[in-house]
């Protein structure tokens, strides 16, 4: 990090401590890859976050192969800054991933409850029904191994063609009957609104019920690309099509007690992509991040 960036970080004002929230809001550490984890934690604390969703995957703040040493070191730095690790984001797609046992063991030792898994795609050569049937035993084993270590895997929902879990009913067909304390869903309200903007997200959120173990927060607008095709474009939270007032009310009406994670997928000088080098100054990035955090708190409080 350059001296100029370091000075910018030091000059950032601390956000006034809000009343203790029902749910701590985490920042997805992908958007802080331009800072070493210790400095990223200080930065997040200055913005007013209570926690971090830490990337433990290739190119993340912790490499999976180094999880037994890297994750404890990252946890120490994050907690020293006054934050917690509410969850980690991994590349686990099933129990066959070589680093999975070490990740689970290290999580348990550090008292980290949740890990994000996912990234499953449908293939055209076999039916959706056949692929769901194939996934069931794999997910059951993942749930069993998670339960053994006292951790919970939450499948992150995306939107788009070929995305398993985008419709919610398909992931529910796989986890149905399994213990939600061991396996569940990381419900992304941005992607859920892309898939069902009027009533679809309401139905999917209700259907998911106790399997909603984590919630990811982002916003979007439909816009035409250079080819004249309508595509979702991510935007600052509250400026897009997500019905935040309605979603916040529904969330408040549940017994949900998992991690809330704030994502930044719109232009932030490269931070939105997880770049190691960003083109925006730290204070400019901070202003955008703080604005979205304040809006989240406002919706939840209202």
WOVEN-V660316 format. One record per pair of residues at least 24 apart in sequence whose C-alpha atoms are under 6 Angstrom apart, sorted by the first residue. I is the first residue (numbers start at 0). GAP is how many residues later the second one is. If there is no record, write none. Layout:
I & GAP
I & GAP
This chain:
13 & 32
14 & 32
14 & 33
23 & 26
24 & 24
24 & 25
24 & 235
24 & 236
25 & 25
25 & 26
25 & 27
25 & 234
25 & 235
26 & 25
26 & 26
26 & 234
26 & 235
27 & 25
27 & 235
28 & 24
28 & 25
28 & 26
29 & 244
30 & 240
30 & 241
30 & 243
32 & 241
32 & 243
33 & 242
33 & 243
37 & 39
40 & 37
40 & 40
41 & 39
46 & 243
49 & 33
50 & 32
50 & 33
50 & 34
51 & 33
52 & 34
52 & 35
53 & 34
53 & 35
54 & 33
54 & 34
55 & 33
55 & 34
56 & 33
56 & 34
67 & 38
85 & 173
86 & 27
86 & 28
87 & 27
88 & 26
88 & 27
89 & 26
89 & 27
91 & 25
92 & 24
92 & 25
94 & 47
112 & 38
113 & 37
113 & 38
113 & 39
114 & 38
115 & 37
115 & 38
115 & 39
116 & 38
117 & 37
117 & 38
119 & 44
120 & 41
120 & 42
120 & 43
121 & 40
135 & 38
142 & 39
142 & 40
145 & 36
146 & 35
151 & 29
151 & 30
151 & 31
152 & 30
153 & 29
153 & 30
153 & 31
153 & 32
154 & 30
154 & 31
155 & 30
156 & 30
156 & 31
157 & 33
158 & 32
167 & 36
179 & 31
183 & 27
183 & 29
184 & 26
184 & 27
184 & 28
185 & 28
185 & 29
186 & 28
187 & 27
187 & 28
189 & 28
189 & 29
212 & 45
213 & 44
213 & 45
214 & 45
215 & 44
215 & 45
216 & 45
216 & 46
217 & 45
233 & 31
233 & 32
234 & 31
236 & 55
244 & 54
247 & 52
